[in-house]
């Protein structure tokens, strides 16, 4: 069966520091991968999605970037964090565009 | 782009009663409508979904209805139990696995 791993679960980082969140999927190949952000008490906003290695689409302009160095690995990064980057970051995958999307357990990022 | 509105934002029900959450969407091309349940500190979990060629779908105590003409869909939970307490999100997309646009979420509290 397929599983998605996302780490770390929680992270506290100072303003101006770099960020790297990692997500990996097991049990499938060439999945669609997504990064969402959830602000406190609000819905989920799509940040990036990828349909293949090296293929990244950005949905909103921001201080973050994403990369997909391997088929089942999706990384969310920032060179310098802002206070406004705080939130709950969720990675998701789907087998292809016609199957359901499944979420990881999320990373709670607090920028101080 | 797509816009999804979800109501109510909070819902308190007595154990055993029914709960109904409603969502409207703006893009008539959307044809996939999933519902996710998110427990505190965890990632959203898909609980039921419906495609535009179906008007209603049921899975035990959970049912979803879709009215494509009016562009709205609803989640119905019958015989609510305390473990149904969570935040529920509706979403819409052009296809399963495609980019999801989420509603703002409904916090459901089932009182014993």
Interface residues (C-beta under 8 A of the other chain):
Chain A: X6 X32 X34 X41 X42 X43 X44 X45 X46 X49 X59 X90 X94 X95 X96 X97 X98 X99 X100 X101 X102 X103 X104 X105 X106 X108
Chain B: X6 X34 X36 X41 X42 X43 X44 X45 X46 X49 X89 X95 X96 X97 X98 X99 X100 X101 X102 X103 X104 X105
